[in-house]
Amino acid sequence: MRKTLRLIPWPDPLHAALSGEEGRQVRAAVRLLPAPLRQAVVLRVLEELSFRELAAALGVPLQTAASRVRRGLVQVRERLERSGIGVDQ
């Protein structure tokens, strides 16, 4: 019987960045977002939905979805900067 080799993909840069201490702080900052902003950020950034897909998933207009992502990311950045983590733009 022949064994099949299963390739394990290298983590992409985003998931690699979220694995260390800074990643723990990013995840904590995202968890503290209000639910509508948290949902939008997670679906857009981690699940990589397009803005159209995001709007459909959330049942909101396209601009509302985009606004929630933007506001959520701004709040995460501000929280990280207050905790001493520099965030590149």
N, CA and C atoms as a LAMMPS dump frame, in Angstrom:
ITEM: TIMESTEP
0
ITEM: NUMBER OF ATOMS
267
ITEM: BOX BOUNDS ff ff ff
-5.0000000000000000e+02 5.0000000000000000e+02
-5.0000000000000000e+02 5.0000000000000000e+02
-5.0000000000000000e+02 5.0000000000000000e+02
ITEM: ATOMS id mol type element x y z
1 1 1 N 0.847 -1.185 0
2 1 2 C 0 0 0
3 1 3 C 0.887 1.242 0
4 2 1 N 0.575 2.143 -0.837
5 2 2 C 1.371 3.352 -1.012
6 2 3 C 0.812 4.476 -0.149
7 3 1 N 1.68 5.164 0.558
8 3 2 C 1.25 6.298 1.379
9 3 3 C 1.162 7.551 0.529
10 4 1 N 0.192 8.377 0.855
11 4 2 C 0.043 9.644 0.176
12 4 3 C 0.641 10.739 1.045
13 5 1 N 1.47 11.534 0.451
14 5 2 C 2.087 12.647 1.163
15 5 3 C 1.141 13.83 1.139
16 6 1 N 0.791 14.3 2.304
17 6 2 C -0.095 15.467 2.399
18 6 3 C 0.753 16.693 2.685
19 7 1 N 0.706 17.65 1.808
20 7 2 C 1.483 18.869 1.984
21 7 3 C 0.76 19.805 2.939
22 8 1 N 1.507 20.34 3.847
23 8 2 C 0.962 21.327 4.78
24 8 3 C 1.466 22.688 4.327
25 9 1 N 0.545 23.571 3.943
26 9 2 C 0.982 24.869 3.414
27 9 3 C 1.646 25.723 4.496
28 10 1 N 2.597 26.523 4.058
29 10 2 C 3.212 27.483 4.965
30 10 3 C 2.145 28.496 5.362
31 11 1 N 2.187 28.969 6.579
32 11 2 C 1.193 29.983 6.945
33 11 3 C 1.408 31.254 6.141
34 12 1 N 0.311 31.893 5.798
35 12 2 C 0.44 33.159 5.09
36 12 3 C 0.916 34.217 6.081
37 13 1 N 1.416 35.336 5.61
38 13 2 C 1.986 36.349 6.51
39 13 3 C 1.019 36.839 7.581
40 14 1 N -0.269 36.984 7.242
41 14 2 C -1.234 37.459 8.228
42 14 3 C -1.344 36.481 9.385
43 15 1 N -1.532 35.199 9.082
44 15 2 C -1.691 34.208 10.141
45 15 3 C -0.387 33.995 10.906
46 16 1 N 0.74 34.115 10.239
47 16 2 C 2.02 34.025 10.923
48 16 3 C 2.177 35.19 11.898
49 17 1 N 1.755 36.378 11.482
50 17 2 C 1.862 37.56 12.338
51 17 3 C 0.955 37.463 13.553
52 18 1 N -0.148 36.75 13.43
53 18 2 C -1.096 36.638 14.534
54 18 3 C -0.74 35.526 15.506
55 19 1 N 0.385 34.863 15.317
56 19 2 C 0.698 33.718 16.161
57 19 3 C 1.489 34.073 17.415
58 20 1 N 2.195 35.194 17.444
59 20 2 C 3.033 35.547 18.581
60 20 3 C 2.312 36.429 19.59
61 21 1 N 3.104 37.065 20.449
62 21 2 C 2.553 37.948 21.49
63 21 3 C 1.802 39.122 20.879
64 22 1 N 2.37 39.716 19.846
65 22 2 C 1.664 40.819 19.197
66 22 3 C 0.345 40.332 18.615
67 23 1 N 0.351 39.139 18.079
68 23 2 C -0.881 38.556 17.555
69 23 3 C -1.938 38.391 18.628
70 24 1 N -1.491 38.001 19.816
71 24 2 C -2.433 37.858 20.935
72 24 3 C -3.071 39.204 21.257
73 25 1 N -2.276 40.258 21.21
74 25 2 C -2.8 41.582 21.508
75 25 3 C -3.727 42.075 20.398
76 26 1 N -3.418 41.736 19.164
77 26 2 C -4.307 42.099 18.049
78 26 3 C -5.645 41.39 18.222
79 27 1 N -5.603 40.087 18.5
80 27 2 C -6.851 39.332 18.684
81 27 3 C -7.665 39.893 19.843
82 28 1 N -6.991 40.278 20.921
83 28 2 C -7.696 40.865 22.069
84 28 3 C -8.351 42.187 21.671
85 29 1 N -7.644 43.002 20.891
86 29 2 C -8.195 44.29 20.452
87 29 3 C -9.415 44.07 19.564
88 30 1 N -9.365 43.073 18.705
89 30 2 C -10.505 42.772 17.826
90 30 3 C -11.684 42.282 18.662
91 31 1 N -11.42 41.43 19.652
92 31 2 C -12.499 40.918 20.51
93 31 3 C -13.226 42.036 21.26
94 32 1 N -12.541 43.131 21.533
95 32 2 C -13.136 44.233 22.285
96 32 3 C -13.979 45.17 21.422
97 33 1 N -13.947 44.979 20.111
98 33 2 C -14.766 45.812 19.23
99 33 3 C -16.25 45.535 19.454
100 34 1 N -17.104 46.528 19.234
101 34 2 C -18.547 46.262 19.231
102 34 3 C -18.854 45.204 18.168
103 35 1 N -19.846 44.376 18.423
104 35 2 C -20.154 43.232 17.555
105 35 3 C -20.24 43.578 16.063
106 36 1 N -20.956 44.64 15.658
107 36 2 C -21.04 44.916 14.211
108 36 3 C -19.675 45.197 13.577
109 37 1 N -18.811 45.896 14.297
110 37 2 C -17.478 46.197 13.763
111 37 3 C -16.608 44.951 13.771
112 38 1 N -16.687 44.178 14.841
113 38 2 C -15.9 42.944 14.952
114 38 3 C -16.257 41.972 13.82
115 39 1 N -17.551 41.791 13.578
116 39 2 C -17.978 40.891 12.508
117 39 3 C -17.427 41.348 11.166
118 40 1 N -17.518 42.636 10.9
119 40 2 C -17.056 43.175 9.622
120 40 3 C -15.548 42.983 9.457
121 41 1 N -14.778 43.275 10.496
122 41 2 C -13.323 43.14 10.424
123 41 3 C -12.929 41.678 10.235
124 42 1 N -13.522 40.791 10.989
125 42 2 C -13.174 39.372 10.888
126 42 3 C -13.506 38.834 9.503
127 43 1 N -14.683 39.141 8.999
128 43 2 C -15.074 38.631 7.685
129 43 3 C -14.211 39.211 6.569
130 44 1 N -13.854 40.476 6.682
131 44 2 C -13.058 41.122 5.633
132 44 3 C -11.593 40.71 5.691
133 45 1 N -10.997 40.755 6.875
134 45 2 C -9.558 40.537 7
135 45 3 C -9.207 39.054 7.092
136 46 1 N -9.858 38.33 7.974
137 46 2 C -9.494 36.923 8.171
138 46 3 C -10.149 35.988 7.162
139 47 1 N -11.404 36.237 6.854
140 47 2 C -12.109 35.385 5.9
141 47 3 C -11.933 35.862 4.457
142 48 1 N -11.345 37.046 4.305
143 48 2 C -11.01 37.623 3.003
144 48 3 C -12.218 37.794 2.073
145 49 1 N -13.36 38.142 2.646
146 49 2 C -14.529 38.433 1.818
147 49 3 C -14.331 39.768 1.112
148 50 1 N -14.847 39.887 -0.087
149 50 2 C -14.846 41.174 -0.772
150 50 3 C -15.86 42.068 -0.047
151 51 1 N -15.835 43.351 -0.35
152 51 2 C -16.807 44.231 0.302
153 51 3 C -18.23 43.884 -0.122
154 52 1 N -18.411 43.467 -1.36
155 52 2 C -19.748 43.054 -1.813
156 52 3 C -20.219 41.81 -1.057
157 53 1 N -19.317 40.833 -0.915
158 53 2 C -19.655 39.615 -0.17
159 53 3 C -19.926 39.938 1.293
160 54 1 N -19.141 40.831 1.833
161 54 2 C -19.306 41.241 3.223
162 54 3 C -20.663 41.901 3.436
163 55 1 N -21.01 42.816 2.562
164 55 2 C -22.306 43.499 2.669
165 55 3 C -23.446 42.489 2.592
166 56 1 N -23.351 41.536 1.685
167 56 2 C -24.392 40.513 1.557
168 56 3 C -24.468 39.647 2.815
169 57 1 N -23.317 39.258 3.339
170 57 2 C -23.283 38.411 4.53
171 57 3 C -23.881 39.12 5.745
172 58 1 N -23.629 40.422 5.838
173 58 2 C -24.128 41.191 6.982
174 58 3 C -25.532 41.729 6.751
175 59 1 N -25.995 41.695 5.503
176 59 2 C -27.32 42.224 5.182
177 59 3 C -27.402 43.733 5.289
178 60 1 N -26.306 44.391 4.898
179 60 2 C -26.246 45.859 4.968
180 60 3 C -25.79 46.403 3.618
181 61 1 N -26.003 47.71 3.374
182 61 2 C -25.502 48.307 2.133
183 61 3 C -23.969 48.241 2.067
184 62 1 N -23.45 48.296 0.866
185 62 2 C -22.013 48.21 0.627
186 62 3 C -21.233 49.254 1.422
187 63 1 N -21.701 50.503 1.4
188 63 2 C -20.998 51.575 2.127
189 63 3 C -21 51.344 3.633
190 64 1 N -22.069 50.769 4.152
191 64 2 C -22.136 50.468 5.589
192 64 3 C -21.102 49.413 5.941
193 65 1 N -21.003 48.382 5.108
194 65 2 C -20.014 47.333 5.349
195 65 3 C -18.601 47.914 5.334
196 66 1 N -18.299 48.733 4.331
197 66 2 C -16.978 49.343 4.223
198 66 3 C -16.697 50.254 5.42
199 67 1 N -17.693 51.004 5.842
200 67 2 C -17.544 51.906 6.983
201 67 3 C -17.263 51.131 8.268
202 68 1 N -17.94 50.008 8.446
203 68 2 C -17.72 49.202 9.652
204 68 3 C -16.301 48.636 9.688
205 69 1 N -15.817 48.201 8.541
206 69 2 C -14.451 47.69 8.492
207 69 3 C -13.477 48.806 8.837
208 70 1 N -13.649 49.948 8.215
209 70 2 C -12.742 51.076 8.458
210 70 3 C -12.756 51.504 9.926
211 71 1 N -13.952 51.684 10.484
212 71 2 C -14.049 52.088 11.894
213 71 3 C -13.453 51.036 12.816
214 72 1 N -13.687 49.773 12.5
215 72 2 C -13.132 48.697 13.314
216 72 3 C -11.617 48.68 13.291
217 73 1 N -11.042 48.829 12.1
218 73 2 C -9.582 48.823 11.989
219 73 3 C -8.96 50.043 12.675
220 74 1 N -9.627 51.183 12.583
221 74 2 C -9.135 52.378 13.274
222 74 3 C -9.132 52.146 14.786
223 75 1 N -10.198 51.563 15.308
224 75 2 C -10.263 51.303 16.747
225 75 3 C -9.213 50.287 17.19
226 76 1 N -8.979 49.26 16.376
227 76 2 C -7.932 48.282 16.701
228 76 3 C -6.577 48.971 16.717
229 77 1 N -6.297 49.783 15.687
230 77 2 C -5.022 50.497 15.625
231 77 3 C -4.838 51.397 16.852
232 78 1 N -5.869 52.146 17.212
233 78 2 C -5.766 53.046 18.367
234 78 3 C -5.501 52.264 19.648
235 79 1 N -6.18 51.145 19.831
236 79 2 C -5.989 50.33 21.034
237 79 3 C -4.568 49.773 21.073
238 80 1 N -4.054 49.319 19.937
239 80 2 C -2.696 48.781 19.891
240 80 3 C -1.66 49.866 20.154
241 81 1 N -1.88 51.048 19.595
242 81 2 C -0.938 52.147 19.827
243 81 3 C -0.915 52.543 21.296
244 82 1 N -2.083 52.537 21.946
245 82 2 C -2.133 52.847 23.385
246 82 3 C -1.393 51.8 24.211
247 83 1 N -1.356 50.564 23.723
248 83 2 C -0.671 49.504 24.467
249 83 3 C 0.802 49.407 24.09
250 84 1 N 1.276 50.318 23.21
251 84 2 C 2.687 50.386 22.894
252 84 3 C 3.111 49.596 21.666
253 85 1 N 2.168 49.077 20.929
254 85 2 C 2.51 48.342 19.703
255 85 3 C 2.384 49.31 18.529
256 86 1 N 3.477 49.497 17.797
257 86 2 C 3.444 50.344 16.609
258 86 3 C 2.759 49.615 15.475
259 87 1 N 1.946 50.34 14.721
260 87 2 C 1.217 49.752 13.605
261 87 3 C 1.619 50.475 12.343
262 88 1 N 2.145 49.711 11.346
263 88 2 C 2.493 50.315 10.058
264 88 3 C 1.228 50.64 9.287
265 89 1 N 1.289 51.686 8.492
266 89 2 C 0.106 52.057 7.714
267 89 3 C 0.106 51.391 6.4
